[in-house]
Amino acid sequence: MCAVSGLHLTRTAENGAEIDALAAALARDGGGRVGIDGLMPDLHARMRRTWAPHPRLLGLKVTRALTWEAHDRRDHEWWPQGITTSAHTGLDERHGRDVLATSWYAKGDAGSRISIVDVERGRYGHVLLVTPTLVDGRPGIAPLKVHAGGIVWHGDYLHVAATGRGFVSCRMDDLMRVPAGSDHETFGHRYVLPVRFSHKGHSAEGIGKLRFSFFTVDRSGTDPALVVGEYGNRKQTRRVARFALDPTTKLPIGDAEGFVRPEVDDRGEPRMQGVSVVDGTYYATRSRSPYRFGSMYVGQPGAFREHRWATPIGPEDLVFWPENDSFWSVTEHPRRRWVYAMDRAGLRR
């Protein structure tokens, strides 16, 4: 990879005052800031084990599959996209287990949301992603309207991909419960997670703006890096970018001007949907159509090996779960929606 001076990110100011005002207003009505720890006992929806297309058919690599309740499985309004895990966040120390989180985008006005999935208990709950507002001293919220094609849970922060806009960052401690009867529009969600700040993408003249289609954290080396991938067809750029992360703050490292500059490789594959990096090896999902099984790419940009028919129809983002040496992904199409695992050993062959 090489540095590309024409691409960079800048970080916006924090929405601290807006978030604090919202938390205080909700607390007066019996809600307010509860954090991820307050949400964990209140996951009421049931996640059930199921089968994805059988692993012995067509070479599929799926080793475990879960699915949503019937409404979420069939819903044409909300579409699953991103996936990440709480590994390396300290949640296991507090609750005795790590959890998965997935993102969804709405085709209507509701914006985007995440689902916290307790795989061990078979429970999940939805949290609406919002932008906090403060107008004439009155706090409010607006839906976060992004595609949310990828999410990363790193330290205290949940980062949400916003395609050409860069990505937004939420602090999990800011997660809030909205009491019944509140005048805040939450589109039926009992919990909200406000955006604390954004990393906005910029590009020089003649250089296409980097699309944050999906991303992951590479912990292979001494210092972690944020790895960003672009979804694109054969006529579009399909770049893979790396942003250095500060091991202490868990945030991208900027230069003296505050610019965060990536290293970029332009040899990504068509229709990549998610990426993960383990011990220096890249793993990526590829979708093919709403009716065909997906692929997995393994190797390095420019030298990938393709495992065809490796995933169910409609694979999206990808995350590595180190405790069980497996990758987890999520599919998007109604009535064909799974959260599924693939053992890393099965992708080495």
Summary of the structure (lengths in Angstrom):
residues: 349
radius of gyration: 19.4
end to end distance: 26.1
largest distance: 61.4
contacts: 1207
relative contact order: 0.18
helix: 12%
strand: 47%
